[in-house]
Amino acid sequence: MMIPESHPSGSLPELARRQAEPARWREALHTTLLAWYREHGRALPWRETRDPYRIWLSEVMLQQTQVERVIPYYHRFLQRFPDLAALAAAHEDEVLKAWEGLGFYRRARLFHQAARELVGEGGQVPADPERFRRLPGVGAYTAGAVLSIAFGVPLPAVDGNAFRVLSRWSGQRGSRDDPTSWRQVEALAGWLVPTQAPGEWNQAIMDLGSLLCLPGARARCSACPVASLCQAGVQGLAAQIPAPGRRSPVQERVLLLGLLRHGGRVLVRQRPAEGLLAGFWELPGVELPAGQPVGPDCLARELQGWVGLPVRVLGRRLRYTHRFSHRLWRVELWEVRLRQADPGGPALPVGGGFAWVKAGRLAALPVAAAHRPAMELAAQEAADEDQEDEEPLQGEEARPQAPPVAGEADPQGEEAGAGAGHGDEEP
């Protein structure tokens, strides 16, 4: 197992050289912060174990997502997939269903892929940083956090939270969008991490950033145990350090969805395997730029092309907005009917992941939060219609792989908090 060597005294990282006595400063930080953490650190379920699988799961879930949102998902996910073998054996739809509502679904796919890779090699999470870093979805932060906590490997774990804390300690003013500033902070973090209790040290920085060293003017310097060792705290500059990062403009889009039912079944579509909300199921529709003239005719043309039969739009059934980190969807759900039913029922649309699904099976499909209100209305109304005699349909019916997950998924926007650090709020 390769462990990075500590910086020798003659090659201190640049941010450490700003201190009058770097070695004493580091020792004081270790002693003071670890004592504070051992008394005031948060009691979190993943801190009750040294199981690397569970620690790894928590770190993946906590990326850009607040701790309070993660806890119920963490428990439910472990009930369904208690170890690497159970996760590796699952179909991707099952994994996405368990993740439904937590957001940033690429995390779940990569975690699933990594589990399958490790089970193929014997089913153990590697303690070797080089091997662990080669797994899908594992970067420097995840490797540092998991290996330091689970195995005691002295690696730093620098995310948005840690970047803010270490920038303030050292007086580093650049934003985390600046590669030079990020490299400087990473070098400082590597020099600071102790060989003894590196996991506690990294978790102490996480908790300091989440509880006291908050973004901007919310920093609680008066309660900080290391305020006297912090350049920003001593100089009264916590609100200005680090500089704020760049924010991408929010793209506003209109999403027209069609509720097309026939014989107790609903027409649904699975999104492509790559891209936004990849692999999730939704009602078919069309996405258009905001400000462009839109109306039910646009939706009718799309649906008519997919079904191969004339359709008519009856009226709008639902309207709501959904906010991502980088876009705003204005969603409209429209009731759609076939103008004339084929005696044998409408054919299954060709390609594009379409399927006619019975109302009772809609709940088993993984559905992103942006589409859940529309899908829930479709399931309820199709279930009511299902009380009547069903008509036969041509083509195969979708057979979802995932069973419903116990408990309710979080209904909030699935990409809330994008750009934030580990279990953090948006800066």
N, C-alpha and C positions, 0 to 999 in steps of 0.2 A: 504494500500500500504506500503510495507516494504522498507525503505531507509537505506542503510548502515550508521552507525554512523561514525563521524570523529574520527581519532585516537586521544585519549586523550594525553595530553602533556607528560605523563610518558611512552607512548608506541609509540614513533615516529618510522616510518619505517626506516630501516637501512640506506637507501640512504639519507634520510633527516638529519640523525644525523651527516653526513659528513660536514654539513654546520655549520659555527661558530654560527649563530643565525637563526635557522630554521624558526621560526615564521616570523621574519622580511624578510627573504629571500622569503618566500611564499607570503607575502603581496606585496613585490616589484615586484615579477613576475606577480601577478594578475593585479596590477595597470598598469604596463608598457606594458604587452602583450595585455591586453584588449584594451588599448588606441590605440595601433598600429593596432590591428585588426579592430577596428571601423573606422579607417581612410583608411586602406590599404587592408582590406579583399576582397577576390574575389567576384564579383557579379555573382552568379550562380543561375540557375532557381529554384532549390529546396530550396534556401534560401529566396525565395519570398513567402513562405507559411509556415503555422504551421500544415498543414494537415499531420497527422502521416503516412498515406498510401503513400503519395508522398515522404516524407522524407525517409521512409523505403525503397521504391523502389530505390531511389538514392543511399542509402548506400549499397544495394545489388549489384547494377550495378557497383559501384565504387570499389568493392573489387578486388584488383589486376588488375585494369584497369584504364588507364589514363583518366583524366577529359575530355579532348577534344574529345575522342572517345565516351564517355558516353552521352554527351549532346544531339546529334541528336537521339540516341536510346531512351533516357528518354522522349523526346517530342513525338516520334512516338508511344511508348508504351502507354503513357497516352491518346493519341488520340484513340487508340484501346481499352484500358482498363482504363477508367477514375477513377474507384473506386474499392474497394474490391469486391463488388457484381458482377461487370462486369468481373473481373478477375476470380472469383470463378466459374462463369457460362461458361467460355470458355473451349473448348477442349484443351488438352495438346499440340496437333499439332499447334493450333493457337498461343499458348504462345511461343512455340519454334520458330515458324516462325517470330514472332515479335522480338525475341532475336537473330535471326540468324546473325552470324558474330561477335557478342559481346564476345562470348567465355564463357568457364566455365559454361556449360549449366546446370549443376546440381543446380546452383543458381536459375535459372528460375523455375525448377521443384519444388524445395523446397518452393520458394516464392508462387507458385501456390497452393501447398498443404496447406501452412499456411493460405492463403486467404480462401480456402474452409473450413478449420477448423473453422476460425473465423466467417464466414458467417453462419455456422451451429449453432453458439452460439449467434447470434444477429448482427454480422457484424460490430463490433467496434474493433479498435486496442487497446489492453489493456495498461493502464499506469502502471500496477503492474509489477515490474521487474521479479518476480518469474513466473507469468503467461506468460509473453512475452518470457522469456527464454525457456519455454517448447514448443514453436512453432517450426516446422521443419525449419532447417537452421539458427536459431537464436543462436548466441554465445554471449560471454561477450562483444565483441567489438560492434556488431550490437545493442545489448540491450542498452549499454551505449550511443552510438551515437544517436539512434532514440529517446529514452526516455528523454535524456537530452535536445535535441533540440526541440522536439515536446511538451513535458510536463513539462520541467524544473526539472526533477528528477536529483539530484546531483550524477551522476554516471560517472566514467571515461570511456574513449573510447581509448583503447590501441591497435593499429595496428603497422605495420612496421614503418610508419612515426613517430607516437608518441613514439615508443620504441627508435628510433634514437634520437629524440629531448630530451626526458627525460634522456636518457643515457648520452648525452653530458652535459646537465645541471648539473647532479649529479656526473659526472666523472666515471660512471659505464662502464667498459670496455668489459664485456662479450658479446657474440653474442646472437642474438634472438633465436638461436637454443638451447641455454643452458637453461633448465627449471628453474634453480635457478636465473639466471639473469632476465628472464622474470617475475618471481614472484616478485622479488625485484622492478622492474620497475612498475609493476601493483600496488604494495603496495604504492609506491611513488605517482603514478597517483591518487589513491584513496584519499590520504592525501591532495593532491594539489587541487582537484576539488572544486570549491567554491559552497556554497549553493545558492548564487545569480548568475544568468546568467551562469549556468553550460554548457548550449548548446553553448553559445558564446565562452566560455573557450575552450571547446573541438574543436570547429571549428577554433579557433585561433591557436591551436597547429597543426591542420591539415594544415592550410595555411602556418605557419612558416616552417613546414617540406617540403611542396611542393614548396615554393618560395625561401626560404633562407637557411634553415638548410638541404641542399641537401646531398646526399650520398658522402662519400669519400672526395676527394680533391676539389669537386665542391662546398663545403660549403661556403656560402657568409657571413662569420663572420663579415666583416667590415660593412655590412649593417644591421646586426641583432639588433633589439631593446633591446634584453636582453643579449647581448654579455658580459657585465660586470658582469652578474649574473650567467654565464655559466662556469663551471669548465673547460670543453674542450676548450672553447673560450679563457679564460684567460691564459691557459697553452699552447695554440697553438697546441692542440691535436685533433682537430675536424676530421682531415683526418684519424686518427687511432681509433676513438671512434664512435660507438661500433665496436667490432671486426667483420669481415665479416662472414657471415653464410656459411654453407656447400652448395656446388652445386652438384646436381646429374649429373652423366655423361649422355650425350645425346645419345640416342639409335637411330641408323640409320636403317631404314627399307625400303624395296622396296614394292610398292603397285601397282599391275597390275589390271587394270580395263577393263571390257569388254563392248563395245557398241554393243548390240545385239538388232536389230530393226526388226519389222515384221508388215506389215499392218498398218503403221503409229503409231505403239506403240513401247515403249522401255521397256526392262526388267529392273526393279529396285528392290532394296531390302531395307527393313527397319532394322536398327541395333537393337540388343536386348535392352530390357528395362533397363538393368544395364550395367555399364562399360563405356568405352570411347565413346563419341558422342552418348550416348544412345538415341534410338528413332528416330534418324535422318535417312533420306533416302539417298541412294547412288546407283551408278551403281555397279553391282556385280563384285567381284574380289577376289584376293587372296593376303595376306600380307606375305612377306618372309623376313628373316634376310638379311641385307646387306652383301655382300661377298659370299653369297651362289649362285651357278649357277642358274640363272633364265632365263626364256624365254617364248614365247607364248604358248608352249606346256603345261606349268603348268596351265595357264589360261584356255586353251581349255579343259583340263581334268575336272576342277572345273565346268565350265559352262555346259559341256556335262552331268555331273552328275545331275545338277539342272534341266536342261531343259528336259532331257530324250531323246534327239535326237542328232545325230552327228553334231558337229560344226567345222568350220575351221576359223582360224585367218588370216585375210587378210593383215593387216599391222598396224603399229603404227600411231596414229592420233595426239597424243598430249603427251608432256613430260614437267613436271614442278616439283618443290620441294615445300614442305610446312613444315614450322618449328613450332613445338609446344615448350612449355617450356622444355620438357623432351625427345622429340624425333624429328627426322627428317624423313619425308616421301619423297621418290623419286617416284613420281607418273608417271605411263605410262598408257595411254589410247589406247586400241587396238580395231580395227574394227573386228567384229565377224559376221559370217553368218552361217545360218543353211545349212548343206550339202544337205539335201532334205527336203522340206517343207511338213508337214502333210497336206493333202487336207483340213482338218478342222481347220488348224492352230495349232501352238504349244500349248500344255496344260499348264495351270498355274502350276509352280513348287509347289511341296507339301512342306509346312512348311517353316520355315526360314524367313517369312515375305516378300516373293516375290510377285510381281504384274507386270502385263503388263499395262502400263499407256500411254494414248494418249499424244502426244507432247504438246498439249495446256494445259494440266493439270500438267506438270512437274514443272512449276513455282510456283504452290501452295504448293508444298511439302517443308517441312523444310529440308534444306540441309546445312551441316556444310561447313565452308569456305574451308577446305581441299579438298572437293569434288565439290565445285561450278564450277571451270573451266571446268571440265569434264561434269558435268550435263548441263551446259549452251550450250556446243557444241552439246551434245546429243539432247537437246530440239530444237535447231535451225535446225539441219540436219533432225531430225525426222519430224519437221514441214514441211520442204521442201518435204520430202517423202510423207507426208500426203496429198499432192495435188493430188496424184494418187489414184486410187480406193483402198479402204481398203478391206482386207480379214477378214472374221470372225475369232474370237478367242474362244477357249474353256476356260471355267473358268470365274470367275468374274473379272471385271476390278477394280483397286483401285479407291476409291472415296475419295480424300483427304478432310480432315475436314477444313483446313486452307485456307482462301483467301489470295491473295498476299498482302503484306504490302506496303503501299505507301512509295516511296523513295528507294534509293539503300542501301543495307546492306554494311557494311564496309568490303572490300575484304581482309584485312590484316589477319595474322595468328590469329586463334581464341584463342590461349592461350598465346599471347604475354604478357610479363610482369608478368609471374607467379612468385610468391614469393614476389612480391612487396607489398607495403602498399596501403592504401586508396588513390586512384587517383594518385598514385606515379609511378615513373619509377623504373626499376630494380636497386637495390642497387649495 
